[in-house]
Amino acid sequence: MSAQKPHTMAEFLRVPGVGSKKAEQYGRDFLRLIAAYEKD
């Protein structure tokens, strides 16, 4: 996750170990956190 830094749900789904269930449960939160991290 930290190496790929996905910015969209499609990119998030390409992360190894992430499937539709994890994307649905955690995707938005991870994408928001990654965006906030990159902003700082």
mmCIF entry with sequence, helices, sheets and N, C-alpha, C, O atoms, coordinates in Angstrom:
data_MODEL
# 
_entry.id   MODEL 
# 
_entity.id                         1 
_entity.type                       polymer 
_entity.pdbx_number_of_molecules   1 
# 
_entity_poly.entity_id                      1 
_entity_poly.type                           'polypeptide(L)' 
_entity_poly.nstd_linkage                   no 
_entity_poly.nstd_monomer                   no 
_entity_poly.pdbx_seq_one_letter_code       MSAQKPHTMAEFLRVPGVGSKKAEQYGRDFLRLIAAYEKD 
_entity_poly.pdbx_seq_one_letter_code_can   MSAQKPHTMAEFLRVPGVGSKKAEQYGRDFLRLIAAYEKD 
_entity_poly.pdbx_strand_id                 A 
# 
loop_
_entity_poly_seq.entity_id 
_entity_poly_seq.num 
_entity_poly_seq.mon_id 
_entity_poly_seq.hetero 
1 1  MET n 
1 2  SER n 
1 3  ALA n 
1 4  GLN n 
1 5  LYS n 
1 6  PRO n 
1 7  HIS n 
1 8  THR n 
1 9  MET n 
1 10 ALA n 
1 11 GLU n 
1 12 PHE n 
1 13 LEU n 
1 14 ARG n 
1 15 VAL n 
1 16 PRO n 
1 17 GLY n 
1 18 VAL n 
1 19 GLY n 
1 20 SER n 
1 21 LYS n 
1 22 LYS n 
1 23 ALA n 
1 24 GLU n 
1 25 GLN n 
1 26 TYR n 
1 27 GLY n 
1 28 ARG n 
1 29 ASP n 
1 30 PHE n 
1 31 LEU n 
1 32 ARG n 
1 33 LEU n 
1 34 ILE n 
1 35 ALA n 
1 36 ALA n 
1 37 TYR n 
1 38 GLU n 
1 39 LYS n 
1 40 ASP n 
# 
_struct_asym.id          A 
_struct_asym.entity_id   1 
# 
loop_
_struct_conf.conf_type_id 
_struct_conf.id 
_struct_conf.pdbx_PDB_helix_id 
_struct_conf.beg_label_comp_id 
_struct_conf.beg_label_asym_id 
_struct_conf.beg_label_seq_id 
_struct_conf.pdbx_beg_PDB_ins_code 
_struct_conf.end_label_comp_id 
_struct_conf.end_label_asym_id 
_struct_conf.end_label_seq_id 
_struct_conf.pdbx_end_PDB_ins_code 
_struct_conf.beg_auth_comp_id 
_struct_conf.beg_auth_asym_id 
_struct_conf.beg_auth_seq_id 
_struct_conf.end_auth_comp_id 
_struct_conf.end_auth_asym_id 
_struct_conf.end_auth_seq_id 
_struct_conf.pdbx_PDB_helix_class 
_struct_conf.details 
_struct_conf.pdbx_PDB_helix_length 
HELX_P HELX_P1 AA1 MET A 9  ? LEU A 13 ? MET A 9  LEU A 13 1 ? 5  
HELX_P HELX_P2 AA2 SER A 20 ? LYS A 39 ? SER A 20 LYS A 39 1 ? 20 
# 
_struct_conf_type.id          HELX_P 
_struct_conf_type.criteria    ? 
_struct_conf_type.reference   ? 
# 
loop_
_atom_site.group_PDB 
_atom_site.id 
_atom_site.type_symbol 
_atom_site.label_atom_id 
_atom_site.label_alt_id 
_atom_site.label_comp_id 
_atom_site.label_asym_id 
_atom_site.label_entity_id 
_atom_site.label_seq_id 
_atom_site.pdbx_PDB_ins_code 
_atom_site.Cartn_x 
_atom_site.Cartn_y 
_atom_site.Cartn_z 
_atom_site.occupancy 
_atom_site.B_iso_or_equiv 
_atom_site.pdbx_formal_charge 
_atom_site.auth_seq_id 
_atom_site.auth_comp_id 
_atom_site.auth_asym_id 
_atom_site.auth_atom_id 
_atom_site.pdbx_PDB_model_num 
ATOM 1   N N  . MET A 1 1  ? 0.835   -1.187 0.000  1.00 0.00 ? 1  MET A N  1 
ATOM 2   C CA . MET A 1 1  ? 0.000   0.000  0.000  1.00 0.00 ? 1  MET A CA 1 
ATOM 3   C C  . MET A 1 1  ? 0.880   1.251  0.000  1.00 0.00 ? 1  MET A C  1 
ATOM 4   O O  . MET A 1 1  ? 0.650   2.182  -0.772 1.00 0.00 ? 1  MET A O  1 
ATOM 5   N N  . SER A 1 2  ? 1.874   1.262  0.860  1.00 0.00 ? 2  SER A N  1 
ATOM 6   C CA . SER A 1 2  ? 2.712   2.460  0.948  1.00 0.00 ? 2  SER A CA 1 
ATOM 7   C C  . SER A 1 2  ? 3.589   2.632  -0.288 1.00 0.00 ? 2  SER A C  1 
ATOM 8   O O  . SER A 1 2  ? 3.939   3.758  -0.643 1.00 0.00 ? 2  SER A O  1 
ATOM 9   N N  . ALA A 1 3  ? 3.945   1.548  -0.939 1.00 0.00 ? 3  ALA A N  1 
ATOM 10  C CA . ALA A 1 3  ? 4.771   1.644  -2.142 1.00 0.00 ? 3  ALA A CA 1 
ATOM 11  C C  . ALA A 1 3  ? 3.952   2.091  -3.350 1.00 0.00 ? 3  ALA A C  1 
ATOM 12  O O  . ALA A 1 3  ? 4.439   2.854  -4.185 1.00 0.00 ? 3  ALA A O  1 
ATOM 13  N N  . GLN A 1 4  ? 2.706   1.615  -3.444 1.00 0.00 ? 4  GLN A N  1 
ATOM 14  C CA . GLN A 1 4  ? 1.879   1.931  -4.610 1.00 0.00 ? 4  GLN A CA 1 
ATOM 15  C C  . GLN A 1 4  ? 1.114   3.237  -4.463 1.00 0.00 ? 4  GLN A C  1 
ATOM 16  O O  . GLN A 1 4  ? 0.852   3.909  -5.460 1.00 0.00 ? 4  GLN A O  1 
ATOM 17  N N  . LYS A 1 5  ? 0.760   3.601  -3.269 1.00 0.00 ? 5  LYS A N  1 
ATOM 18  C CA . LYS A 1 5  ? -0.002  4.829  -2.989 1.00 0.00 ? 5  LYS A CA 1 
ATOM 19  C C  . LYS A 1 5  ? -1.167  5.028  -3.969 1.00 0.00 ? 5  LYS A C  1 
ATOM 20  O O  . LYS A 1 5  ? -1.157  5.969  -4.763 1.00 0.00 ? 5  LYS A O  1 
ATOM 21  N N  . PRO A 1 6  ? -2.151  4.158  -3.914 1.00 0.00 ? 6  PRO A N  1 
ATOM 22  C CA . PRO A 1 6  ? -3.285  4.288  -4.832 1.00 0.00 ? 6  PRO A CA 1 
ATOM 23  C C  . PRO A 1 6  ? -4.048  5.589  -4.602 1.00 0.00 ? 6  PRO A C  1 
ATOM 24  O O  . PRO A 1 6  ? -4.176  6.061  -3.473 1.00 0.00 ? 6  PRO A O  1 
ATOM 25  N N  . HIS A 1 7  ? -4.554  6.158  -5.701 1.00 0.00 ? 7  HIS A N  1 
ATOM 26  C CA . HIS A 1 7  ? -5.329  7.397  -5.628 1.00 0.00 ? 7  HIS A CA 1 
ATOM 27  C C  . HIS A 1 7  ? -6.788  7.196  -6.005 1.00 0.00 ? 7  HIS A C  1 
ATOM 28  O O  . HIS A 1 7  ? -7.625  8.057  -5.737 1.00 0.00 ? 7  HIS A O  1 
ATOM 29  N N  . THR A 1 8  ? -7.090  6.081  -6.616 1.00 0.00 ? 8  THR A N  1 
ATOM 30  C CA . THR A 1 8  ? -8.471  5.783  -7.009 1.00 0.00 ? 8  THR A CA 1 
ATOM 31  C C  . THR A 1 8  ? -8.835  4.391  -6.507 1.00 0.00 ? 8  THR A C  1 
ATOM 32  O O  . THR A 1 8  ? -7.966  3.606  -6.127 1.00 0.00 ? 8  THR A O  1 
ATOM 33  N N  . MET A 1 9  ? -10.108 4.104  -6.512 1.00 0.00 ? 9  MET A N  1 
ATOM 34  C CA . MET A 1 9  ? -10.561 2.793  -6.078 1.00 0.00 ? 9  MET A CA 1 
ATOM 35  C C  . MET A 1 9  ? -10.028 1.710  -7.019 1.00 0.00 ? 9  MET A C  1 
ATOM 36  O O  . MET A 1 9  ? -9.709  0.609  -6.570 1.00 0.00 ? 9  MET A O  1 
ATOM 37  N N  . ALA A 1 10 ? -9.929  2.006  -8.305 1.00 0.00 ? 10 ALA A N  1 
ATOM 38  C CA . ALA A 1 10 ? -9.389  1.032  -9.264 1.00 0.00 ? 10 ALA A CA 1 
ATOM 39  C C  . ALA A 1 10 ? -7.931  0.716  -8.925 1.00 0.00 ? 10 ALA A C  1 
ATOM 40  O O  . ALA A 1 10 ? -7.524  -0.445 -8.966 1.00 0.00 ? 10 ALA A O  1 
ATOM 41  N N  . GLU A 1 11 ? -7.158  1.723  -8.596 1.00 0.00 ? 11 GLU A N  1 
ATOM 42  C CA . GLU A 1 11 ? -5.765  1.501  -8.210 1.00 0.00 ? 11 GLU A CA 1 
ATOM 43  C C  . GLU A 1 11 ? -5.695  0.741  -6.893 1.00 0.00 ? 11 GLU A C  1 
ATOM 44  O O  . GLU A 1 11 ? -4.837  -0.124 -6.723 1.00 0.00 ? 11 GLU A O  1 
ATOM 45  N N  . PHE A 1 12 ? -6.582  1.052  -5.970 1.00 0.00 ? 12 PHE A N  1 
ATOM 46  C CA . PHE A 1 12 ? -6.637  0.367  -4.679 1.00 0.00 ? 12 PHE A CA 1 
ATOM 47  C C  . PHE A 1 12 ? -6.909  -1.127 -4.878 1.00 0.00 ? 12 PHE A C  1 
ATOM 48  O O  . PHE A 1 12 ? -6.329  -1.964 -4.187 1.00 0.00 ? 12 PHE A O  1 
ATOM 49  N N  . LEU A 1 13 ? -7.770  -1.446 -5.798 1.00 0.00 ? 13 LEU A N  1 
ATOM 50  C CA . LEU A 1 13 ? -8.102  -2.850 -6.068 1.00 0.00 ? 13 LEU A CA 1 
ATOM 51  C C  . LEU A 1 13 ? -6.932  -3.615 -6.685 1.00 0.00 ? 13 LEU A C  1 
ATOM 52  O O  . LEU A 1 13 ? -6.918  -4.845 -6.640 1.00 0.00 ? 13 LEU A O  1 
ATOM 53  N N  . ARG A 1 14 ? -5.965  -2.927 -7.251 1.00 0.00 ? 14 ARG A N  1 
ATOM 54  C CA . ARG A 1 14 ? -4.792  -3.585 -7.835 1.00 0.00 ? 14 ARG A CA 1 
ATOM 55  C C  . ARG A 1 14 ? -3.719  -3.905 -6.798 1.00 0.00 ? 14 ARG A C  1 
ATOM 56  O O  . ARG A 1 14 ? -2.746  -4.589 -7.113 1.00 0.00 ? 14 ARG A O  1 
ATOM 57  N N  . VAL A 1 15 ? -3.878  -3.429 -5.582 1.00 0.00 ? 15 VAL A N  1 
ATOM 58  C CA . VAL A 1 15 ? -2.916  -3.715 -4.515 1.00 0.00 ? 15 VAL A CA 1 
ATOM 59  C C  . VAL A 1 15 ? -3.059  -5.188 -4.128 1.00 0.00 ? 15 VAL A C  1 
ATOM 60  O O  . VAL A 1 15 ? -4.169  -5.655 -3.871 1.00 0.00 ? 15 VAL A O  1 
ATOM 61  N N  . PRO A 1 16 ? -1.942  -5.924 -4.086 1.00 0.00 ? 16 PRO A N  1 
ATOM 62  C CA . PRO A 1 16 ? -2.026  -7.335 -3.696 1.00 0.00 ? 16 PRO A CA 1 
ATOM 63  C C  . PRO A 1 16 ? -2.695  -7.519 -2.344 1.00 0.00 ? 16 PRO A C  1 
ATOM 64  O O  . PRO A 1 16 ? -2.367  -6.827 -1.380 1.00 0.00 ? 16 PRO A O  1 
ATOM 65  N N  . GLY A 1 17 ? -3.629  -8.449 -2.278 1.00 0.00 ? 17 GLY A N  1 
ATOM 66  C CA . GLY A 1 17 ? -4.343  -8.737 -1.038 1.00 0.00 ? 17 GLY A CA 1 
ATOM 67  C C  . GLY A 1 17 ? -5.637  -7.966 -0.881 1.00 0.00 ? 17 GLY A C  1 
ATOM 68  O O  . GLY A 1 17 ? -6.396  -8.218 0.056  1.00 0.00 ? 17 GLY A O  1 
ATOM 69  N N  . VAL A 1 18 ? -5.901  -7.044 -1.768 1.00 0.00 ? 18 VAL A N  1 
ATOM 70  C CA . VAL A 1 18 ? -7.135  -6.258 -1.699 1.00 0.00 ? 18 VAL A CA 1 
ATOM 71  C C  . VAL A 1 18 ? -8.122  -6.798 -2.727 1.00 0.00 ? 18 VAL A C  1 
ATOM 72  O O  . VAL A 1 18 ? -7.837  -6.857 -3.923 1.00 0.00 ? 18 VAL A O  1 
ATOM 73  N N  . GLY A 1 19 ? -9.267  -7.181 -2.234 1.00 0.00 ? 19 GLY A N  1 
ATOM 74  C CA . GLY A 1 19 ? -10.347 -7.628 -3.102 1.00 0.00 ? 19 GLY A CA 1 
ATOM 75  C C  . GLY A 1 19 ? -11.536 -6.704 -2.938 1.00 0.00 ? 19 GLY A C  1 
ATOM 76  O O  . GLY A 1 19 ? -11.441 -5.652 -2.305 1.00 0.00 ? 19 GLY A O  1 
ATOM 77  N N  . SER A 1 20 ? -12.638 -7.103 -3.506 1.00 0.00 ? 20 SER A N  1 
ATOM 78  C CA . SER A 1 20 ? -13.818 -6.232 -3.473 1.00 0.00 ? 20 SER A CA 1 
ATOM 79  C C  . SER A 1 20 ? -14.322 -5.986 -2.055 1.00 0.00 ? 20 SER A C  1 
ATOM 80  O O  . SER A 1 20 ? -14.780 -4.887 -1.743 1.00 0.00 ? 20 SER A O  1 
ATOM 81  N N  . LYS A 1 21 ? -14.243 -7.000 -1.195 1.00 0.00 ? 21 LYS A N  1 
ATOM 82  C CA . LYS A 1 21 ? -14.733 -6.826 0.176  1.00 0.00 ? 21 LYS A CA 1 
ATOM 83  C C  . LYS A 1 21 ? -13.875 -5.822 0.954  1.00 0.00 ? 21 LYS A C  1 
ATOM 84  O O  . LYS A 1 21 ? -14.410 -4.929 1.612  1.00 0.00 ? 21 LYS A O  1 
ATOM 85  N N  . LYS A 1 22 ? -12.553 -5.967 0.881  1.00 0.00 ? 22 LYS A N  1 
ATOM 86  C CA . LYS A 1 22 ? -11.672 -5.016 1.575  1.00 0.00 ? 22 LYS A CA 1 
ATOM 87  C C  . LYS A 1 22 ? -11.798 -3.624 0.975  1.00 0.00 ? 22 LYS A C  1 
ATOM 88  O O  . LYS A 1 22 ? -11.779 -2.625 1.694  1.00 0.00 ? 22 LYS A O  1 
ATOM 89  N N  . ALA A 1 23 ? -11.927 -3.562 -0.335 1.00 0.00 ? 23 ALA A N  1 
ATOM 90  C CA . ALA A 1 23 ? -12.076 -2.258 -0.984 1.00 0.00 ? 23 ALA A CA 1 
ATOM 91  C C  . ALA A 1 23 ? -13.347 -1.572 -0.502 1.00 0.00 ? 23 ALA A C  1 
ATOM 92  O O  . ALA A 1 23 ? -13.353 -0.371 -0.235 1.00 0.00 ? 23 ALA A O  1 
ATOM 93  N N  . GLU A 1 24 ? -14.409 -2.338 -0.394 1.00 0.00 ? 24 GLU A N  1 
ATOM 94  C CA . GLU A 1 24 ? -15.678 -1.766 0.063  1.00 0.00 ? 24 GLU A CA 1 
ATOM 95  C C  . GLU A 1 24 ? -15.586 -1.310 1.514  1.00 0.00 ? 24 GLU A C  1 
ATOM 96  O O  . GLU A 1 24 ? -16.093 -0.247 1.873  1.00 0.00 ? 24 GLU A O  1 
ATOM 97  N N  . GLN A 1 25 ? -14.932 -2.125 2.351  1.00 0.00 ? 25 GLN A N  1 
ATOM 98  C CA . GLN A 1 25 ? -14.857 -1.806 3.777  1.00 0.00 ? 25 GLN A CA 1 
ATOM 99  C C  . GLN A 1 25 ? -13.861 -0.690 4.085  1.00 0.00 ? 25 GLN A C  1 
ATOM 100 O O  . GLN A 1 25 ? -14.138 0.179  4.912  1.00 0.00 ? 25 GLN A O  1 
ATOM 101 N N  . TYR A 1 26 ? -12.712 -0.711 3.428  1.00 0.00 ? 26 TYR A N  1 
ATOM 102 C CA . TYR A 1 26 ? -11.619 0.162  3.835  1.00 0.00 ? 26 TYR A CA 1 
ATOM 103 C C  . TYR A 1 26 ? -11.133 1.130  2.767  1.00 0.00 ? 26 TYR A C  1 
ATOM 104 O O  . TYR A 1 26 ? -10.359 2.037  3.071  1.00 0.00 ? 26 TYR A O  1 
ATOM 105 N N  . GLY A 1 27 ? -11.563 0.962  1.541  1.00 0.00 ? 27 GLY A N  1 
ATOM 106 C CA . GLY A 1 27 ? -11.025 1.729  0.426  1.00 0.00 ? 27 GLY A CA 1 
ATOM 107 C C  . GLY A 1 27 ? -11.067 3.225  0.606  1.00 0.00 ? 27 GLY A C  1 
ATOM 108 O O  . GLY A 1 27 ? -10.042 3.896  0.494  1.00 0.00 ? 27 GLY A O  1 
ATOM 109 N N  . ARG A 1 28 ? -12.226 3.749  0.881  1.00 0.00 ? 28 ARG A N  1 
ATOM 110 C CA . ARG A 1 28 ? -12.346 5.211  1.009  1.00 0.00 ? 28 ARG A CA 1 
ATOM 111 C C  . ARG A 1 28 ? -11.465 5.764  2.115  1.00 0.00 ? 28 ARG A C  1 
ATOM 112 O O  . ARG A 1 28 ? -10.840 6.813  1.958  1.00 0.00 ? 28 ARG A O  1 
ATOM 113 N N  . ASP A 1 29 ? -11.418 5.043  3.249  1.00 0.00 ? 29 ASP A N  1 
ATOM 114 C CA . ASP A 1 29 ? -10.590 5.506  4.366  1.00 0.00 ? 29 ASP A CA 1 
ATOM 115 C C  . ASP A 1 29 ? -9.111  5.514  3.993  1.00 0.00 ? 29 ASP A C  1 
ATOM 116 O O  . ASP A 1 29 ? -8.403  6.483  4.265  1.00 0.00 ? 29 ASP A O  1 
ATOM 117 N N  . PHE A 1 30 ? -8.645  4.428  3.367  1.00 0.00 ? 30 PHE A N  1 
ATOM 118 C CA . PHE A 1 30 ? -7.245  4.371  2.959  1.00 0.00 ? 30 PHE A CA 1 
ATOM 119 C C  . PHE A 1 30 ? -6.925  5.443  1.944  1.00 0.00 ? 30 PHE A C  1 
ATOM 120 O O  . PHE A 1 30 ? -5.893  6.106  2.054  1.00 0.00 ? 30 PHE A O  1 
ATOM 121 N N  . LEU A 1 31 ? -7.781  5.629  0.961  1.00 0.00 ? 31 LEU A N  1 
ATOM 122 C CA . LEU A 1 31 ? -7.522  6.642  -0.060 1.00 0.00 ? 31 LEU A CA 1 
ATOM 123 C C  . LEU A 1 31 ? -7.456  8.036  0.560  1.00 0.00 ? 31 LEU A C  1 
ATOM 124 O O  . LEU A 1 31 ? -6.618  8.853  0.178  1.00 0.00 ? 31 LEU A O  1 
ATOM 125 N N  . ARG A 1 32 ? -8.330  8.299  1.502  1.00 0.00 ? 32 ARG A N  1 
ATOM 126 C CA . ARG A 1 32 ? -8.330  9.591  2.196  1.00 0.00 ? 32 ARG A CA 1 
ATOM 127 C C  . ARG A 1 32 ? -7.039  9.783  2.987  1.00 0.00 ? 32 ARG A C  1 
ATOM 128 O O  . ARG A 1 32 ? -6.449  10.863 2.966  1.00 0.00 ? 32 ARG A O  1 
ATOM 129 N N  . LEU A 1 33 ? -6.600  8.734  3.685  1.00 0.00 ? 33 LEU A N  1 
ATOM 130 C CA . LEU A 1 33 ? -5.373  8.825  4.475  1.00 0.00 ? 33 LEU A CA 1 
ATOM 131 C C  . LEU A 1 33 ? -4.144  8.990  3.597  1.00 0.00 ? 33 LEU A C  1 
ATOM 132 O O  . LEU A 1 33 ? -3.243  9.759  3.931  1.00 0.00 ? 33 LEU A O  1 
ATOM 133 N N  . ILE A 1 34 ? -4.099  8.287  2.493  1.00 0.00 ? 34 ILE A N  1 
ATOM 134 C CA . ILE A 1 34 ? -2.972  8.404  1.576  1.00 0.00 ? 34 ILE A CA 1 
ATOM 135 C C  . ILE A 1 34 ? -2.903  9.835  1.017  1.00 0.00 ? 34 ILE A C  1 
ATOM 136 O O  . ILE A 1 34 ? -1.827  10.428 0.937  1.00 0.00 ? 34 ILE A O  1 
ATOM 137 N N  . ALA A 1 35 ? -4.052  10.370 0.637  1.00 0.00 ? 35 ALA A N  1 
ATOM 138 C CA . ALA A 1 35 ? -4.092  11.741 0.098  1.00 0.00 ? 35 ALA A CA 1 
ATOM 139 C C  . ALA A 1 35 ? -3.629  12.742 1.155  1.00 0.00 ? 35 ALA A C  1 
ATOM 140 O O  . ALA A 1 35 ? -2.886  13.672 0.841  1.00 0.00 ? 35 ALA A O  1 
ATOM 141 N N  . ALA A 1 36 ? -4.058  12.564 2.397  1.00 0.00 ? 36 ALA A N  1 
ATOM 142 C CA . ALA A 1 36 ? -3.652  13.469 3.470  1.00 0.00 ? 36 ALA A CA 1 
ATOM 143 C C  . ALA A 1 36 ? -2.157  13.354 3.743  1.00 0.00 ? 36 ALA A C  1 
ATOM 144 O O  . ALA A 1 36 ? -1.492  14.359 3.992  1.00 0.00 ? 36 ALA A O  1 
ATOM 145 N N  . TYR A 1 37 ? -1.631  12.145 3.699  1.00 0.00 ? 37 TYR A N  1 
ATOM 146 C CA . TYR A 1 37 ? -0.198  11.925 3.902  1.00 0.00 ? 37 TYR A CA 1 
ATOM 147 C C  . TYR A 1 37 ? 0.615   12.626 2.819  1.00 0.00 ? 37 TYR A C  1 
ATOM 148 O O  . TYR A 1 37 ? 1.617   13.276 3.116  1.00 0.00 ? 37 TYR A O  1 
ATOM 149 N N  . GLU A 1 38 ? 0.190   12.496 1.577  1.00 0.00 ? 38 GLU A N  1 
ATOM 150 C CA . GLU A 1 38 ? 0.932   13.111 0.481  1.00 0.00 ? 38 GLU A CA 1 
ATOM 151 C C  . GLU A 1 38 ? 0.844   14.631 0.520  1.00 0.00 ? 38 GLU A C  1 
ATOM 152 O O  . GLU A 1 38 ? 1.742   15.316 0.030  1.00 0.00 ? 38 GLU A O  1 
ATOM 153 N N  . LYS A 1 39 ? -0.228  15.164 1.098  1.00 0.00 ? 39 LYS A N  1 
ATOM 154 C CA . LYS A 1 39 ? -0.407  16.612 1.192  1.00 0.00 ? 39 LYS A CA 1 
ATOM 155 C C  . LYS A 1 39 ? 0.602   17.224 2.171  1.00 0.00 ? 39 LYS A C  1 
ATOM 156 O O  . LYS A 1 39 ? 1.088   18.337 1.969  1.00 0.00 ? 39 LYS A O  1 
ATOM 157 N N  . ASP A 1 40 ? 0.903   16.476 3.231  1.00 0.00 ? 40 ASP A N  1 
ATOM 158 C CA . ASP A 1 40 ? 1.833   16.975 4.269  1.00 0.00 ? 40 ASP A CA 1 
ATOM 159 C C  . ASP A 1 40 ? 3.209   16.892 3.800  1.00 0.00 ? 40 ASP A C  1 
ATOM 160 O O  . ASP A 1 40 ? 4.132   17.263 4.526  1.00 0.00 ? 40 ASP A O  1 
# 
